[in-house]
Amino acid sequence: MVEGLAPGLEYEFAFQVPENKIVAALYPESAEFAAMPRVFATGFLVGLLEWTCIQAVLPYLDWPREQTVGIRIDITHEAPTPPGLTVTARVRLTEVDGRRLLFDVTATDGADVIGRGTHERAVVDAARFAERARAKEPSP
């Protein structure tokens, strides 16, 4: 990691919700998801918050050799957001403990706070992480 990554770092990212980020798109094979209202899926909200945290710390990493991976998330999803609205994710780095990074996260859609909570990431060596994943792949 590059020097300077410290608690207090804040970052904001706006994303207009497209039709392919609604609940039915999360698992297209799920009849139960297909029956849900056309709203931003919680799974995609999680991904947006993760993406925002990645963008926040990217200038402090030796990218792409160093990357961050999500290791914990604890968020609410408090209000529905239909496609077409813009979700603004805001993250604040609250703790740096070696390679572990802890963030406070919030998301709004212009009308409501739609989610809030905490997210923890770990800085990893991308090659070593990929090798660990490959070691788990089933044999042909």
Secondary structure as GFF3:
##gff-version 3
##sequence-region A 1 140
A	DSSP	beta_strand	10	16	.	.	.	ID=ss1
A	DSSP	three_ten_helix	19	21	.	.	.	ID=ss2
A	DSSP	alpha_helix	23	26	.	.	.	ID=ss3
A	DSSP	alpha_helix	31	34	.	.	.	ID=ss4
A	DSSP	alpha_helix	42	57	.	.	.	ID=ss5
A	DSSP	three_ten_helix	58	60	.	.	.	ID=ss6
A	DSSP	beta_strand	66	75	.	.	.	ID=ss7
A	DSSP	beta_strand	86	97	.	.	.	ID=ss8
A	DSSP	beta_strand	100	108	.	.	.	ID=ss9
A	DSSP	beta_strand	113	125	.	.	.	ID=ss10
A	DSSP	alpha_helix	126	135	.	.	.	ID=ss11
###
